[in-house]
Amino acid sequence: MLLSEFVKLKRKAVKLTQPELAEKAGVGLRFVRDLEQGKETIRLDKVNQVLQLFGYQVGPIPMNR
Protein backbone atom coordinates (compact mmCIF):
# COMPACT_ATOMS: atom_id res chain seq x y z
CA MET A 1 0.00 0.00 0.00
CA LEU A 2 1.27 3.46 -0.84
CA LEU A 3 1.81 5.99 1.92
CA SER A 4 -0.73 8.33 0.30
CA GLU A 5 -3.39 5.60 0.37
CA PHE A 6 -2.50 4.65 3.95
CA VAL A 7 -2.90 8.19 5.28
CA LYS A 8 -6.17 8.74 3.45
CA LEU A 9 -7.55 5.40 4.69
CA LYS A 10 -6.57 6.13 8.30
CA ARG A 11 -7.96 9.67 8.13
CA LYS A 12 -11.30 8.44 6.83
CA ALA A 13 -11.41 5.63 9.40
CA VAL A 14 -11.35 8.18 12.21
CA LYS A 15 -13.74 10.45 10.31
CA LEU A 16 -11.44 13.46 9.94
CA THR A 17 -11.48 15.94 7.10
CA GLN A 18 -8.19 17.04 5.57
CA PRO A 19 -8.36 20.40 7.40
CA GLU A 20 -9.05 18.63 10.71
CA LEU A 21 -6.12 16.26 10.20
CA ALA A 22 -3.82 19.16 9.34
CA GLU A 23 -4.83 21.02 12.49
CA LYS A 24 -4.46 18.02 14.78
CA ALA A 25 -1.08 17.09 13.30
CA GLY A 26 0.23 20.66 13.35
CA VAL A 27 0.90 20.77 9.61
CA GLY A 28 -0.59 22.84 6.81
CA LEU A 29 -3.61 21.81 4.79
CA ARG A 30 -1.55 21.95 1.62
CA PHE A 31 0.89 19.43 3.12
CA VAL A 32 -1.93 16.98 3.89
CA ARG A 33 -3.28 17.36 0.36
CA ASP A 34 0.18 16.83 -1.15
CA LEU A 35 0.71 13.78 1.08
CA GLU A 36 -2.60 12.19 0.10
CA GLN A 37 -1.95 12.90 -3.58
CA GLY A 38 1.39 11.11 -3.42
CA LYS A 39 3.71 14.05 -3.97
CA GLU A 40 7.22 12.65 -3.99
CA THR A 41 9.06 15.61 -2.45
CA ILE A 42 7.61 16.02 1.03
CA ARG A 43 9.33 16.49 4.36
CA LEU A 44 9.79 13.28 6.30
CA ASP A 45 9.50 15.02 9.68
CA LYS A 46 6.07 16.33 8.72
CA VAL A 47 5.02 12.92 7.43
CA ASN A 48 5.86 11.51 10.85
CA GLN A 49 3.86 14.29 12.55
CA VAL A 50 0.80 13.10 10.64
CA LEU A 51 1.46 9.39 11.11
CA GLN A 52 2.02 9.84 14.84
CA LEU A 53 -1.70 10.53 15.23
CA PHE A 54 -2.36 6.99 14.04
CA GLY A 55 0.44 5.37 16.03
CA TYR A 56 2.88 4.96 13.11
CA GLN A 57 6.10 6.46 11.79
CA VAL A 58 8.14 6.20 8.63
CA GLY A 59 11.51 4.52 8.90
CA PRO A 60 14.00 2.47 6.92
CA ILE A 61 13.03 -1.06 6.03
CA PRO A 62 14.95 -3.65 4.02
CA MET A 63 14.18 -3.79 0.32
CA ASN A 64 13.12 -7.12 -1.19
CA ARG A 65 15.82 -8.34 -3.52
N, C-alpha and C positions, 0 to 999 in steps of 0.2 A: 504494500500500500504506500502510496506517495504521501509525503509529509503534508502537502496541501489538502489531500483527501482526509487524512487523519484529523487535522485540526478542525476542518469543517464538520466532520462526523461528530467529534467530541463536543463542539460548540452547540450543535443542534440537539445532541442528546441531553444537554443540561438546559436547553431552551433559552439560549442567549442569542441576541442579535450581534452583528459585527460591532456596532458601537458599544454595546454593553461589554463585550469581551475586551475590546480595546481599553475601556475605562478600568475594568477590573485588573487587567494585566499591566496597566501603566504604560501602554504603548499607543501610538497614534492609529486612528481609523485607517489611514492609508496603508500603514504597515500590515494590519490584519487583512485588508483586501489583497495586497500584494502576496502575502503568505498563502492565502487560500486560492489564489490564482496561479500559484506555482512559480512566482518570480525567482529566478536563480541567484540573484545578487541581493541577499538580505542578510542582516546582521544576526549572527548566531546568538549573541547575548540576548537580543530581543526575542528570538525564537524561543529560547529557554524561559524567558519571562512568561510567555503565553503558555507554553507546555507545563510549566510549574502549576498552573491552576488545575490541571488534570492529573497531576502526580507523575509527570514524565519529564525527561530532558533529552536533548540531543547529545550524542557522544560517539566516539569512534568505535566501530565494530569491524570485525574481520570481513574481508570481501571473499565471496565464494570463488574459488579458482577451478 
